[in-house]
């Protein structure tokens, strides 16, 4: 039974079909409207058939008529004809020099669907007289002859198309401009292609030949809503990128401002000996903290955009594009199942927590400064000020890979010494890693020896320092 199930339609398209019906009902209040649905294993086609008296306008909306995306089109039905004609067939009949693309592809938002429907209603109103006349007497006869000639041409005179059309088995409208050489968004490219095809005798339809003559006369091809949609898409992508960059820049600037304020205020009036913080045996310089700020800004900006994206778009999008841009943004989340939502929420929570942890690191990392008789440094999550007379200094020779058993001992490189400066009563301490001779930390240690008579105690590893490593 599963093999015979009809084509699955996603939630976003279902919402568009409801809008399609509601908008047509509101727009056509003085004419009968019938809705037809063709839903098979391979196709889904929703049609609104509007009765204008002398003819019927069939507005078609489908995700399967077009190879890639949702397609909106118009067909014309006359009481005395078995065929459904396009507006282009009427243009062919009366040689109307209108080559605008009255069909719409890749409709993803209600705004785009509304724009397409509005234009189809406008073209019906504009050419109402011509559409009506095309269904009368000899006009209908010539309309039918042109139509059949086009189909015979594209099918190489294979008459099976008539039976397929009668049984509603045609999947692609082969004479439709979109599926011929009469469709593009660039006039020069289309003209060049059509001229080459014409030279080889490969232009099949009357519309193609008329369009070629129109372009060769120096006219531009009016891509109408198709071109405008391309413009809208490009503008939205640029807007969304600019918005993402703005949120990112705001987050990074906030972190850097906080970092700068802490940098300026934490050791005001002191001589900064070390610009950074030590975590275990890893020293993180301020240059790295700037990178951390950038990473933190990126992560938190992703979270902010995920949570407040709709409000940001509503607040900063151009006034005439607010609805369209909001719809395009919301498309990313249409049809998302609850497990994806939970996973996305979890990811946002993790990113937020991770970002805040990085910010916390930035806030507590301010290095080590000399104030003459005292020093100030960060110890974990706090700043401490210690008189130099209360300092103990340890030179650490190496470390244990296995701290608990104090085994597998390794010595540090002799050219870069490792010191711990500690408060002898509270056990607050600061670690100087990789201290080469001539560096500011090295000169500070030497001044403690010479000017303050500090004894530099040598220990095998940090774990051997009572109150600190034990």
PyMOL commands that set and color helices and strands:
alter all, ss='L'
color gray80, all
select helices_A, chain A and resi 2-4+11-27+87-94+110-126+128-134+137-154+160-166+177-179+187-199+206-216+224-266+286-316+319-333+338-364+388-390+440-452+462-464
alter helices_A, ss='H'
color red, helices_A
select strands_A, chain A and resi 33-39+44-51+56-62+71-77+84-85+104-105+271-274+276-279+282-285+368-370+374-379+382-387+391-396+398-402+407-411+417-423+429-435+456-459
alter strands_A, ss='S'
color yellow, strands_A
deselect
rebuild
show_as cartoon
